[in-house]
Amino acid sequence: MKTTMEIRDPLFRKMKAQAASAGLSIRQLVTEAIEEKLAGRGQSRSGSGWRKVFGSLPGSAKDIDRIVRSEFERVDPADWR
């Protein structure tokens, strides 16, 4: 189903950046966020503990491994000499 939503610009920019860093489309990120919230796994508005300060990590460990590998592929061996 398609729908139209109004999202504040700062929130949209944050959402777009988080989706990109996790290797997801905005559609995938929004769908996962809604599914988590409806399943009761979403954090409260204020958050708690370290997540209140730093936010949650994007993606799973598999996504993090993929991001780390892609960053290491960008390293130029000549820079290490």
C-alpha positions in Angstrom: 0.0 0.0 0.0 1.3 3.5 -0.8 0.7 6.4 1.5 1.8 10.0 1.8 3.2 11.4 5.0 4.6 14.8 6.1 7.9 14.5 7.9 9.8 17.4 9.4 13.0 18.2 7.4 15.5 17.5 10.3 13.8 14.2 11.0 13.8 13.3 7.3 17.5 14.1 6.9 18.3 12.0 10.0 16.2 9.1 8.6 17.8 9.3 5.2 21.3 9.3 6.7 20.6 6.3 9.0 19.1 4.4 6.1 22.1 5.0 4.0 24.6 4.1 6.7 22.6 0.8 7.2 22.5 0.1 3.5 18.7 0.3 3.5 16.2 2.2 1.4 14.1 4.7 3.2 11.1 2.4 2.6 12.9 -0.5 4.3 14.0 1.6 7.3 10.4 3.0 7.8 8.9 -0.4 7.4 11.3 -2.0 10.0 10.8 0.9 12.4 7.0 0.6 12.2 7.2 -3.2 12.6 9.5 -2.9 15.7 7.2 -0.2 17.2 4.1 -2.3 16.7 5.8 -5.4 18.2 6.7 -3.4 21.3 10.4 -3.4 20.6 10.7 0.3 19.7 12.3 2.5 22.3 10.1 5.1 24.1 10.2 8.7 22.9 12.7 9.7 25.6 14.9 6.5 25.3 16.8 5.3 28.2 20.4 4.7 29.3 23.1 5.0 26.6 20.5 5.0 23.8 19.1 8.2 25.2 22.5 9.8 24.7 23.9 8.0 21.6 20.8 6.5 19.9 20.5 3.0 18.7 22.9 1.2 16.3 21.8 1.0 12.7 21.2 -2.5 11.5 22.3 -5.9 12.7 25.8 -7.2 13.3 25.7 -8.5 9.7 25.1 -5.0 8.4 27.9 -3.6 10.6 30.3 -6.2 9.2 29.3 -5.3 5.7 29.9 -1.6 6.4 33.3 -2.2 8.0 34.3 -4.4 5.0 33.3 -1.7 2.5 35.2 1.0 4.5 38.4 -1.2 4.4 38.0 -1.6 0.7 38.5 2.2 0.4 41.9 2.1 2.1 44.7 2.9 -0.3 47.7 0.6 0.5 50.1 3.4 -0.5 48.8 5.4 2.5 50.2 2.8 4.8 53.8 3.0 3.6 
